[in-house]
Structures are given as C-alpha cells and as structure tokens.
Amino acid sequence: MSLLQGKTAIITGAGNGIGRATALLFAAEGARVVVNDLGGSRDGAGGANSAADAVVAEIRAKGGQAEPNYDSVATPAGAQKLVETAISKFGGLDVLINNAGILRDKTLLKMELAMWESVLAVHLTGSFLCTQAAALQMKERGGGAIVNTTSISGLLGNFGQANYSAAKAGIYGLTRTASIELQRYGIRVNAVAPIAKTRMTEDLPMMEKIEGTLSPEHVAPAHLFLASDLSRDVTGTVLSVAGARMSVYKVVESAGKYKESDGGVWTASEIAEHFDTIGKL
C-alpha cells in the first residue's frame, strides 16, 4: 500500500521547486493532489495559471489525480477557496503542505514597509489562514497532517532578510502553538526547514558557500514522512533538510543560575559578571 493511498493533499506554491517535487512524490504515493500556485514571479508580482497546470498535467500523465488552484494563500477568501477545491473535487482533506512563498530581500535600513508586509502576508499570514481553514475541515474528519515551512533564516537569522526571517520565525511559533491546540483533534502540525537550490534561492549569497547537491527532491521525502502515518506520533517538530543531511531543530534553554541573596533580584552589574555562567548549556 502506498503511503498516501486514498488521501487528499493540498500543496501550496506547488508550481515549481520544492512544492512541485512534493506534489509529484505525493501523487506517486497515491495521494489526490490540489496543486496551488499563483504563478507569480519570485517577488510575488504577476500571476499565471501555467505553473500549476503544468504540474497537474505531469501528475495526470503518470496516472495520478490532481486539480489546479490559482488562489492567493494570503487572503481569507483564497485560503477558503483552496480548501473548498479539495472538498469539491476529492471529497475531503487529509494533508496540507504550506510551502508558498516570495522573496523581497533588502537590508533592514533600506527595507520599505511594503516589502516587509508583502513577505509576511504570503509566508506567515498565508500559513495561518490555510492552517486554520484546513484544520476546521480536518477536525470534522477526525484528524490530519499539516506541514509548515520555516527556514534557518528564521531560526538563526540571515543578512538582508529581516522580513523573510521574521516570517519564518513566526511560522515556527505558529507550528508549535498549533501542534498543542490541534492535538486533541488528531491533527499533527510539524514544519520543515529546507535548504535547496530553487528559483527562489539559487542566486542568494548563502548558496555560494554550500557545497553538494541541494535539490528539491531531497526535501520532498521529509514532507512525505510528516504527511504519512509513519509520523503518527510526531507533532510540533522542525525537520531540517540540507541535501543528504537531516536534523531536528530545537529551542534550547541554558541551565541558568539562581541568585539566592537580596531576594533574588539581580543587578545589571551582577548579570554582566555572571553572564557566561547564566548562558552555559
């Protein structure tokens, strides 16, 4: 039995790169796939149906089932219509992969408000809206799997990407909280932090420092694992993929240091004096 046989999956931003690789893998594993892509440029400008249509055609040519969707994930109406596509075409929804994104890089002091807002709208707000719309349906069906997309830029920071980093850090928080709230309904919420060479990232300076193959096809199996019953006991986890290397990101707190005198109130000078100990893991 294929890992996703009989299940319906929505994959946002599935017209190219990681989303496309995931859509093709899911279809090969028996999933009915809603291929969402606005068809815009890397910075979110424009729009065309061709990207989603091409992936749908690929899936159908191999005997799979797929339907296109061209709505923006950054609006409540778009997110709702996306879920309605899955329900009307395939009768329900089991898996959501929040993968859609844009880039509008600029250093902090030069970034315009519109650049900040547009990136957060697609990445963070889009993930929230699609997660909310999908979870309402999954709750009625008794469970499901949601996989968000965070990034090392959000978890560690990256020069020239204040908007993108903030959005991806927010997605980490969204993933953790949604995993706690939705667990009672049998809905697992995890995230993938991918490093891959796609049209979104191929000319970024960080890619010049990374050696080896970093294809979208390396990332798709992580989506498959988190979407399938193989990860039935996994939720609230961030799985990082960089080519052949996989790891799990965790927020770690230092052991800390107690101050027992003066009512436990630290002075700034005392914090400075003991800072190495306070921060020691």
N, C-alpha and C positions, 0 to 999 in steps of 0.2 A: 504494500500500500504506500502510495506517495505521501509525503509529509503533510501536504496541504489539500489532499483529496477532498472534494466536496465543500471547501471553504471559499469564502469571498473576501478578497483583499482590495483595499484602496491604497494606491501608492501615489503620493503627490510628487510633483516635479519628476515624473517618470519618462519624459520625452528624451532625456539624454543622460549620460554619465551613470552615477550610482543608481538613480531611480530606474533607468532603463534596464540595467543589469539585474536589478532586483525583480522587476516585472517579468523579465524573461525567465529567470530562475523559478519564481513562484508559479508561473504558468506551467513550466516543465514538471513541477511537483504537484500539479493537479488543481491549483487554485483558479478560480474565476477572478479576473483582474480588472479593476477600474483604473485605467491609465489616465492620470490627471496631469495636464501641463498647459500652462497659459500660453506657451510658445513665444515668450518674450526673449529679449537679449539678456546677457549676463547681469546687467544693471536693472533689469525689470522693465525696460522700455519695450513698447510694441506688443504684438501678440499675433499668433497664427496657430491654426489647427494642425499643421503639418507634422509637428514633432510627436504629438500624442497619436495621431493617425498612423504614423509610420511604425510605432511600436505595437499598436493594435494589429496592424497588418502582419507584422513579424510573428506575433503570437498565433494569430488565426492560421497563418500559412503552415504552422507546425502542428495544427490540430487543437490548439488551445482555445479558451474562451476569454474574450476581452472586450471591453467597451471604453471608448474615449470620454474624457471630460475636460472641458476647457475653462472652468471657472477659477477665479482667484480665491486662494485659501485665506486671504487677508480680510475678507468681509463675512459677516454672519450669513448673508444670503448665499455666498459662494460655498461656504463650508456645508451649509444645509443641503444645497443642491447636489453637492458631491456625494453626500450620504444617501440622498434620495435616488441618485443614479444607481448605486449599489443595490438598493432595495427594489427599485422598479425593474432593473434588468436581471438581477440574480436572486431576488427574494430575501436578502438579508445582508448582514455584515459581520465578519468574524475578526478581521485584521485591518489595522490602519498603520501605514508607514508614513510618518511626517518627514518628508525629505525635501520639499520645495524650498528654494532659497535664492537670494540675489546677493550681489556684492556691490558696494559703493564705497570703496576704500579711500581714506584720507586721514592724515594725521589729525589729532584732537584739536589743535589750534586752528586748523583750516577747514574743519568739517562744518558744513551747513546743516541747519536743523532739518531740512527736507531729506538730506542723506541719512541722518540719524533715524528719522521717523519711518522712512520707507523700508529700511532694512529690518527694524524691529517689527514692523507691520507684517512682513512676509514670514520671517523666521519665528518670532515669539508669539505675536498675536495669532498668526496663522496656525501655529501648533496648538495654541489654546482653543481656538474656535473649532478646529477639526477634531481635537480630542474630546471636547465637550459634546459636539454633535454625534460623534461615533459612540461615545460611552453611553449616551442615552439609549441608543439602539441596542448596544451590547448588553446593557443591564436587563432589557426586556428578554433577550435571548439566553441569559444565564451565564454570560462570560465572553471573553475575547482577549485579544492581544493588541497593544498599542506600542509602537516603537518610534521614539522621537530621535532627532538628530542634533547632538551637541557638537562640540569641537574642542580641540586643545587650545584654540584661540580663546574660548570662553573659560576653560578650566585653568589655563596657565597665563593667558594674555598673549597678544601679538602686536607688534609695531604696526601702526597705520590702520588698525581695525577696531577702533573703540566701539563703533556701532554694532558690528558683527560679533565682537567679543561679548558685549553686554547682552545681546540677544541670545547667544549660545549659553552664557552663564545662567540667564533666566530660564532657558529650557531645561537645564539641569535641575533647578529648583522646582519647576513645573513637574518634571518627571518624578522627583522624589515625593512631592505632595500628592500628586495624582495616584501614585502607586499605593500610598497609605489610604487615601479616601476610597479608591475603587476596588481594593482587595476584597471587601465584603461582598461584592457583586461578581466575583470570579474574573475580574478584569486585571490582567497583568500589564504594567506600564514600565518599560525599560527605555534605554537610549543607546545609540551607537555614536562613537566619536571617531569618524573615519579620517584617514589621511590618504587621499587618492588624487591622481592626476586626471582632471576632467577639464572641460572648458571653463569651469568656474575657478580653477586653481592653477592651471598649467603655467601661467606666467608670474605667479607670486614668488617673491624673493626666497621664501622659506623652502620652496620646491627645489631650488638650485642646490641646497645643502643636503638634500635627501637622496641617497643612492638606492638602487634596486628598483624592482617593478612595483608600482603602486597603482594597480588597475582597479576600476570599479568592480570587476569580477572578484576581487579579493574581499570586498565589503559585503556583497550580496549574501553569502552564506551566513554572516552574522545576523542579518535581517531574517533569514530563513529559520535559523535556530531560535531566535527570540519570538518569532511568529508561530512556531510549531509547538506541539505538545512535548517536544524534547526539553523545553524550558518551563514546564508546567509549574515548577516550584521557584522560578526566578522572577523577581519583580523589584523595581527600584534600583536596578543595576545599570552602570555605564560600561559597555563593552567597547574597548578601543581597538581599531584595526588599522595597521600600517603595513600593507603588503602581506608578507607571510607571518608577521608578528601580531599576536593578540594579547591584550592585557585588560585589566579591570581598573578603572579609576575610582578612588575612594577619597573622601574628605577625612583627613586625619587630624585629631586634636593632640597637642603635646600633653605630657603628664602634668605640667604646670607646677606651681609652687605656692604653698599656703603661707600667709603671714599670720602668725598667732598673737603677736603683740599689737597694742594700740587699736584693739577692736577689729583687726583685720583690714584696716584702711591703709592702702599703700600710698606713699608719696611718689611724685614723679621721679625724684632722685633715686628712690629705692627701686622703682621699676627699671630705671637705667642700670643700676648696679647689679641687679639680678636677672637682667633680660635674657642672657644666654641660658640660664637655668630654666626660666619660665618657658622658653621656646624649645627646650630639649625634648626630643621624642623618646 
